[in-house]
Amino acid sequence: MTNQIQIEDKTFEILLEKHNISKRTRLIGIQMNVDYENKCPIFIGVLNGSFLFMADLLREIEIPCEIGFIKVSSYEGTASKGIVKQAFGLPGNLHNRDVIIVEDIVDTGLTLNYVLDEVRKQGPASIKACTLLLKPEALIAPIKELEYTAFEIPNEFVVGYGLDYDGLGRNLKDIYREKTVPSHLL
Ligand code: 5GP
């Protein structure tokens, strides 16, 4: 672990160390093993950012379960519609299933709400969401399905452990936040 890293034009400093991420992940896994006892949930990871968290979380799950991934892309729609999202690869067999969406980070909550709507269309038995990181100050409205949150973080840009800056940094073991220059030094 290094305290400070450089990716392209930005400097990042350590926010969450891997051993703390592992501890929280283990606790969430234990809680899910209890909450879904005698069930067979399907975990759906939202790519790309969730791939490491999903892998580590699923290693803590001891009940029978299935796993899938989706990729959500967003692009600018017409001025009236704003950001339009599209999901690729959502499993088509979610009717009557207990679904757990796994996200890397919930910022405004638009992506998670979009995924929840897409899952709801298939008539699942239940839907819950789990996120590694949550930025409460950026969240537009509370999301009742968000049952499991590993860490609440300030409204700052973060990289590492699945999260990227300009495609880079996803392979970092720890999570870093963008280092900002104090205003009196600008
Ligand atoms: P939301 O739809 O909740 O606003 O944003 C969710 C998506 O925005 C995440 O899946 C992630 O791709 C991206 N995102 C939001 N905040 C950050 C951040 O601090 N760092 C990185 N790397 N991506 C972020």
py3Dmol code that shows the C-alpha trace and the ligand (Angstrom):
import py3Dmol

protein = """\
ATOM      1  CA  MET A   1       0.000   0.000   0.000  1.00  0.00           C
ATOM      2  CA  THR A   2       1.329   3.461  -0.903  1.00  0.00           C
ATOM      3  CA  ASN A   3      -0.162   6.598   0.631  1.00  0.00           C
ATOM      4  CA  GLN A   4      -0.187   8.567  -2.585  1.00  0.00           C
ATOM      5  CA  ILE A   5      -0.406   7.656  -6.277  1.00  0.00           C
ATOM      6  CA  GLN A   6      -0.407   9.524  -9.559  1.00  0.00           C
ATOM      7  CA  ILE A   7      -2.750   8.619 -12.449  1.00  0.00           C
ATOM      8  CA  GLU A   8      -2.304  10.821 -15.476  1.00  0.00           C
ATOM      9  CA  ASP A   9      -2.920  14.422 -14.301  1.00  0.00           C
ATOM     10  CA  LYS A  10      -4.405  13.580 -10.905  1.00  0.00           C
ATOM     11  CA  THR A  11      -2.866  12.765  -7.533  1.00  0.00           C
ATOM     12  CA  PHE A  12      -4.772  10.421  -5.234  1.00  0.00           C
ATOM     13  CA  GLU A  13      -4.339   9.682  -1.525  1.00  0.00           C
ATOM     14  CA  ILE A  14      -5.350   6.612   0.441  1.00  0.00           C
ATOM     15  CA  LEU A  15      -8.962   6.484   1.647  1.00  0.00           C
ATOM     16  CA  LEU A  16      -9.704   2.810   2.430  1.00  0.00           C
ATOM     17  CA  GLU A  17      -7.143   0.051   2.893  1.00  0.00           C
ATOM     18  CA  LYS A  18      -7.715  -3.443   1.545  1.00  0.00           C
ATOM     19  CA  HIS A  19      -7.814  -5.072   4.987  1.00  0.00           C
ATOM     20  CA  ASN A  20     -10.697  -2.763   6.006  1.00  0.00           C
ATOM     21  CA  ILE A  21     -12.516  -3.473   2.731  1.00  0.00           C
ATOM     22  CA  SER A  22     -12.086  -7.216   3.380  1.00  0.00           C
ATOM     23  CA  LYS A  23     -13.437  -6.892   6.929  1.00  0.00           C
ATOM     24  CA  ARG A  24     -16.599  -5.036   5.832  1.00  0.00           C
ATOM     25  CA  THR A  25     -17.085  -7.449   2.922  1.00  0.00           C
ATOM     26  CA  ARG A  26     -16.899 -10.420   5.308  1.00  0.00           C
ATOM     27  CA  LEU A  27     -19.522  -8.858   7.612  1.00  0.00           C
ATOM     28  CA  ILE A  28     -21.905  -8.171   4.715  1.00  0.00           C
ATOM     29  CA  GLY A  29     -21.447 -11.752   3.509  1.00  0.00           C
ATOM     30  CA  ILE A  30     -22.264 -13.102   6.977  1.00  0.00           C
ATOM     31  CA  GLN A  31     -25.414 -10.939   7.101  1.00  0.00           C
ATOM     32  CA  MET A  32     -26.505 -12.144   3.650  1.00  0.00           C
ATOM     33  CA  ASN A  33     -25.956 -15.794   4.642  1.00  0.00           C
ATOM     34  CA  VAL A  34     -28.450 -15.186   7.476  1.00  0.00           C
ATOM     35  CA  ASP A  35     -30.920 -13.039   5.501  1.00  0.00           C
ATOM     36  CA  TYR A  36     -31.099 -15.515   2.593  1.00  0.00           C
ATOM     37  CA  GLU A  37     -30.951 -18.771   4.570  1.00  0.00           C
ATOM     38  CA  ASN A  38     -32.945 -21.491   2.769  1.00  0.00           C
ATOM     39  CA  LYS A  39     -33.139 -19.332  -0.351  1.00  0.00           C
ATOM     40  CA  CYS A  40     -31.134 -19.381  -3.560  1.00  0.00           C
ATOM     41  CA  PRO A  41     -30.586 -15.737  -4.526  1.00  0.00           C
ATOM     42  CA  ILE A  42     -29.149 -14.532  -7.810  1.00  0.00           C
ATOM     43  CA  PHE A  43     -26.389 -11.913  -7.458  1.00  0.00           C
ATOM     44  CA  ILE A  44     -26.086  -9.480 -10.357  1.00  0.00           C
ATOM     45  CA  GLY A  45     -22.881  -7.449 -10.511  1.00  0.00           C
ATOM     46  CA  VAL A  46     -22.914  -4.123 -12.329  1.00  0.00           C
ATOM     47  CA  LEU A  47     -19.814  -3.963 -14.561  1.00  0.00           C
ATOM     48  CA  ASN A  48     -17.112  -2.818 -14.851  1.00  0.00           C
ATOM     49  CA  GLY A  49     -16.549  -1.390 -11.390  1.00  0.00           C
ATOM     50  CA  SER A  50     -18.037  -4.178  -9.270  1.00  0.00           C
ATOM     51  CA  PHE A  51     -15.853  -7.045 -10.489  1.00  0.00           C
ATOM     52  CA  LEU A  52     -13.414  -7.182  -7.539  1.00  0.00           C
ATOM     53  CA  PHE A  53     -16.022  -6.493  -4.839  1.00  0.00           C
ATOM     54  CA  MET A  54     -18.348  -9.075  -6.395  1.00  0.00           C
ATOM     55  CA  ALA A  55     -15.588 -11.716  -6.410  1.00  0.00           C
ATOM     56  CA  ASP A  56     -14.577 -11.033  -2.797  1.00  0.00           C
ATOM     57  CA  LEU A  57     -18.193 -10.830  -1.570  1.00  0.00           C
ATOM     58  CA  LEU A  58     -19.177 -14.080  -3.261  1.00  0.00           C
ATOM     59  CA  ARG A  59     -16.276 -15.870  -1.552  1.00  0.00           C
ATOM     60  CA  GLU A  60     -18.049 -15.084   1.751  1.00  0.00           C
ATOM     61  CA  ILE A  61     -21.428 -16.467   0.596  1.00  0.00           C
ATOM     62  CA  GLU A  62     -22.105 -19.991   1.830  1.00  0.00           C
ATOM     63  CA  ILE A  63     -25.737 -20.455   0.771  1.00  0.00           C
ATOM     64  CA  PRO A  64     -26.608 -21.787  -2.703  1.00  0.00           C
ATOM     65  CA  CYS A  65     -26.667 -18.913  -5.193  1.00  0.00           C
ATOM     66  CA  GLU A  66     -26.353 -17.948  -8.837  1.00  0.00           C
ATOM     67  CA  ILE A  67     -24.257 -15.163 -10.302  1.00  0.00           C
ATOM     68  CA  GLY A  68     -24.683 -12.868 -13.298  1.00  0.00           C
ATOM     69  CA  PHE A  69     -23.307  -9.551 -14.531  1.00  0.00           C
ATOM     70  CA  ILE A  70     -24.740  -6.631 -16.450  1.00  0.00           C
ATOM     71  CA  LYS A  71     -23.116  -3.669 -18.052  1.00  0.00           C
ATOM     72  CA  VAL A  72     -24.883  -0.319 -17.993  1.00  0.00           C
ATOM     73  CA  SER A  73     -23.933   2.346 -20.456  1.00  0.00           C
ATOM     74  CA  SER A  74     -25.150   5.912 -20.267  1.00  0.00           C
ATOM     75  CA  TYR A  75     -25.210   8.451 -23.007  1.00  0.00           C
ATOM     76  CA  GLU A  76     -26.661  11.932 -23.498  1.00  0.00           C
ATOM     77  CA  GLY A  77     -30.203  11.750 -24.824  1.00  0.00           C
ATOM     78  CA  THR A  78     -32.285  14.626 -26.084  1.00  0.00           C
ATOM     79  CA  ALA A  79     -32.376  17.757 -23.915  1.00  0.00           C
ATOM     80  CA  SER A  80     -35.784  16.755 -22.584  1.00  0.00           C
ATOM     81  CA  LYS A  81     -34.660  13.247 -21.615  1.00  0.00           C
ATOM     82  CA  GLY A  82     -31.198  13.989 -20.211  1.00  0.00           C
ATOM     83  CA  ILE A  83     -29.054  10.922 -19.532  1.00  0.00           C
ATOM     84  CA  VAL A  84     -30.393   7.723 -21.095  1.00  0.00           C
ATOM     85  CA  LYS A  85     -29.212   4.386 -19.774  1.00  0.00           C
ATOM     86  CA  GLN A  86     -29.099   0.991 -21.381  1.00  0.00           C
ATOM     87  CA  ALA A  87     -28.345  -2.393 -19.789  1.00  0.00           C
ATOM     88  CA  PHE A  88     -26.614  -5.284 -21.545  1.00  0.00           C
ATOM     89  CA  GLY A  89     -26.692  -8.888 -20.478  1.00  0.00           C
ATOM     90  CA  LEU A  90     -29.333  -8.790 -17.731  1.00  0.00           C
ATOM     91  CA  PRO A  91     -30.266 -12.457 -17.066  1.00  0.00           C
ATOM     92  CA  GLY A  92     -33.769 -13.093 -18.432  1.00  0.00           C
ATOM     93  CA  ASN A  93     -34.888 -15.603 -15.798  1.00  0.00           C
ATOM     94  CA  LEU A  94     -35.511 -13.385 -12.752  1.00  0.00           C
ATOM     95  CA  HIS A  95     -39.229 -14.135 -12.368  1.00  0.00           C
ATOM     96  CA  ASN A  96     -39.925 -15.231  -8.770  1.00  0.00           C
ATOM     97  CA  ARG A  97     -36.217 -15.061  -7.930  1.00  0.00           C
ATOM     98  CA  ASP A  98     -34.553 -13.284  -4.995  1.00  0.00           C
ATOM     99  CA  VAL A  99     -32.290 -10.784  -6.724  1.00  0.00           C
ATOM    100  CA  ILE A 100     -29.320  -8.961  -5.154  1.00  0.00           C
ATOM    101  CA  ILE A 101     -27.781  -6.173  -7.263  1.00  0.00           C
ATOM    102  CA  VAL A 102     -24.091  -5.556  -6.486  1.00  0.00           C
ATOM    103  CA  GLU A 103     -22.713  -2.075  -7.272  1.00  0.00           C
ATOM    104  CA  ASP A 104     -19.245  -0.577  -6.857  1.00  0.00           C
ATOM    105  CA  ILE A 105     -20.472   2.897  -5.987  1.00  0.00           C
ATOM    106  CA  VAL A 106     -23.784   4.697  -5.647  1.00  0.00           C
ATOM    107  CA  ASP A 107     -23.311   8.371  -6.418  1.00  0.00           C
ATOM    108  CA  THR A 108     -26.532  10.101  -7.608  1.00  0.00           C
ATOM    109  CA  GLY A 109     -28.320   6.730  -7.544  1.00  0.00           C
ATOM    110  CA  LEU A 110     -29.468   7.030 -11.186  1.00  0.00           C
ATOM    111  CA  THR A 111     -27.668   3.869 -12.304  1.00  0.00           C
ATOM    112  CA  LEU A 112     -28.959   1.752  -9.436  1.00  0.00           C
ATOM    113  CA  ASN A 113     -32.522   3.023  -9.915  1.00  0.00           C
ATOM    114  CA  TYR A 114     -32.306   2.197 -13.599  1.00  0.00           C
ATOM    115  CA  VAL A 115     -31.091  -1.359 -12.880  1.00  0.00           C
ATOM    116  CA  LEU A 116     -33.793  -1.843 -10.220  1.00  0.00           C
ATOM    117  CA  ASP A 117     -36.484  -0.799 -12.752  1.00  0.00           C
ATOM    118  CA  GLU A 118     -35.135  -3.246 -15.343  1.00  0.00           C
ATOM    119  CA  VAL A 119     -35.133  -6.111 -12.807  1.00  0.00           C
ATOM    120  CA  ARG A 120     -38.649  -5.225 -11.567  1.00  0.00           C
ATOM    121  CA  LYS A 121     -40.022  -5.674 -15.108  1.00  0.00           C
ATOM    122  CA  GLN A 122     -39.312  -9.422 -14.773  1.00  0.00           C
ATOM    123  CA  GLY A 123     -41.412  -9.837 -11.602  1.00  0.00           C
ATOM    124  CA  PRO A 124     -38.782 -11.093  -9.120  1.00  0.00           C
ATOM    125  CA  ALA A 125     -39.826 -12.423  -5.685  1.00  0.00           C
ATOM    126  CA  SER A 126     -37.606  -9.778  -4.018  1.00  0.00           C
ATOM    127  CA  ILE A 127     -34.922  -7.232  -4.950  1.00  0.00           C
ATOM    128  CA  LYS A 128     -32.211  -5.816  -2.693  1.00  0.00           C
ATOM    129  CA  ALA A 129     -29.068  -3.891  -3.553  1.00  0.00           C
ATOM    130  CA  CYS A 130     -25.577  -3.947  -2.098  1.00  0.00           C
ATOM    131  CA  THR A 131     -22.914  -1.322  -2.723  1.00  0.00           C
ATOM    132  CA  LEU A 132     -19.279  -1.106  -1.778  1.00  0.00           C
ATOM    133  CA  LEU A 133     -19.378   2.698  -1.593  1.00  0.00           C
ATOM    134  CA  LEU A 134     -22.155   5.238  -1.097  1.00  0.00           C
ATOM    135  CA  LYS A 135     -21.852   9.014  -1.397  1.00  0.00           C
ATOM    136  CA  PRO A 136     -24.827  10.142   0.741  1.00  0.00           C
ATOM    137  CA  GLU A 137     -24.334  13.826  -0.194  1.00  0.00           C
ATOM    138  CA  ALA A 138     -24.662  13.048  -3.915  1.00  0.00           C
ATOM    139  CA  LEU A 139     -27.650  10.693  -3.637  1.00  0.00           C
ATOM    140  CA  ILE A 140     -30.718  12.347  -5.201  1.00  0.00           C
ATOM    141  CA  ALA A 141     -33.263  10.367  -3.156  1.00  0.00           C
ATOM    142  CA  PRO A 142     -33.066   7.456  -0.698  1.00  0.00           C
ATOM    143  CA  ILE A 143     -33.278   4.012  -2.338  1.00  0.00           C
ATOM    144  CA  LYS A 144     -35.276   1.626  -0.157  1.00  0.00           C
ATOM    145  CA  GLU A 145     -33.823  -1.488  -1.826  1.00  0.00           C
ATOM    146  CA  LEU A 146     -30.277  -0.463  -0.809  1.00  0.00           C
ATOM    147  CA  GLU A 147     -29.963  -2.844   2.121  1.00  0.00           C
ATOM    148  CA  TYR A 148     -26.194  -3.364   2.297  1.00  0.00           C
ATOM    149  CA  THR A 149     -23.549  -0.589   2.179  1.00  0.00           C
ATOM    150  CA  ALA A 150     -19.916  -1.325   2.980  1.00  0.00           C
ATOM    151  CA  PHE A 151     -18.751   2.311   3.326  1.00  0.00           C
ATOM    152  CA  GLU A 152     -20.274   5.774   3.211  1.00  0.00           C
ATOM    153  CA  ILE A 153     -17.718   8.210   1.772  1.00  0.00           C
ATOM    154  CA  PRO A 154     -17.537  11.987   1.184  1.00  0.00           C
ATOM    155  CA  ASN A 155     -18.610  13.401  -2.175  1.00  0.00           C
ATOM    156  CA  GLU A 156     -15.134  13.075  -3.723  1.00  0.00           C
ATOM    157  CA  PHE A 157     -13.776  11.215  -6.744  1.00  0.00           C
ATOM    158  CA  VAL A 158     -12.284   7.811  -5.854  1.00  0.00           C
ATOM    159  CA  VAL A 159     -10.271   5.138  -7.686  1.00  0.00           C
ATOM    160  CA  GLY A 160      -9.017   1.633  -7.016  1.00  0.00           C
ATOM    161  CA  TYR A 161     -10.428  -1.785  -6.161  1.00  0.00           C
ATOM    162  CA  GLY A 162     -12.497  -1.857  -9.366  1.00  0.00           C
ATOM    163  CA  LEU A 163     -13.034   1.879  -9.796  1.00  0.00           C
ATOM    164  CA  ASP A 164     -11.184   3.726 -12.564  1.00  0.00           C
ATOM    165  CA  TYR A 165      -9.953   7.122 -13.598  1.00  0.00           C
ATOM    166  CA  ASP A 166      -9.928   7.316 -17.394  1.00  0.00           C
ATOM    167  CA  GLY A 167      -9.822   3.516 -17.580  1.00  0.00           C
ATOM    168  CA  LEU A 168      -6.869   3.225 -15.186  1.00  0.00           C
ATOM    169  CA  GLY A 169      -6.564   2.222 -11.531  1.00  0.00           C
ATOM    170  CA  ARG A 170      -9.126  -0.605 -11.363  1.00  0.00           C
ATOM    171  CA  ASN A 171      -6.387  -3.063 -10.364  1.00  0.00           C
ATOM    172  CA  LEU A 172      -5.322  -1.145  -7.243  1.00  0.00           C
ATOM    173  CA  LYS A 173      -5.849  -3.146  -4.034  1.00  0.00           C
ATOM    174  CA  ASP A 174      -6.845  -0.115  -1.937  1.00  0.00           C
ATOM    175  CA  ILE A 175      -9.248   2.781  -2.593  1.00  0.00           C
ATOM    176  CA  TYR A 176      -7.848   6.289  -3.104  1.00  0.00           C
ATOM    177  CA  ARG A 177      -9.496   9.703  -3.224  1.00  0.00           C
ATOM    178  CA  GLU A 178      -8.522  12.603  -5.422  1.00  0.00           C
ATOM    179  CA  LYS A 179      -6.179  14.921  -3.617  1.00  0.00           C
ATOM    180  CA  THR A 180      -7.382  18.472  -3.879  1.00  0.00           C
ATOM    181  CA  VAL A 181      -5.206  21.524  -3.472  1.00  0.00           C
ATOM    182  CA  PRO A 182      -6.280  23.640  -0.438  1.00  0.00           C
ATOM    183  CA  SER A 183      -7.979  26.816  -1.713  1.00  0.00           C
ATOM    184  CA  HIS A 184      -5.432  29.112  -0.008  1.00  0.00           C
ATOM    185  CA  LEU A 185      -2.679  27.551  -2.168  1.00  0.00           C
ATOM    186  CA  LEU A 186      -4.498  28.047  -5.496  1.00  0.00           C
TER     187      LEU A 186
END
"""
ligand_1 = """\
24
5GP
P -24.681 7.205 -10.246
O -25.542 6.734 -11.377
O -25.053 6.646 -8.897
O -24.569 8.710 -10.224
O -23.208 6.799 -10.598
C -22.805 5.511 -10.607
C -21.606 5.314 -11.507
O -20.815 6.516 -11.649
C -20.697 4.301 -10.874
O -21.068 2.977 -11.241
C -19.336 4.725 -11.395
O -19.123 4.154 -12.661
C -19.440 6.226 -11.564
N -18.874 6.943 -10.396
C -19.538 7.724 -9.507
N -18.703 8.245 -8.582
C -17.463 7.765 -8.905
C -16.159 7.949 -8.296
O -15.940 8.643 -7.292
N -15.132 7.283 -8.906
C -15.294 6.522 -10.014
N -14.204 5.917 -10.509
N -16.501 6.325 -10.602
C -17.575 6.947 -10.044
"""
view = py3Dmol.view(width=600, height=400)
view.addModel(protein, "pdb")
view.setStyle({"model": 0}, {"cartoon": {"style": "trace"}})
view.addModel(ligand_1, "xyz")
view.setStyle({"model": 1}, {"stick": {}})
view.zoomTo()
view.show()
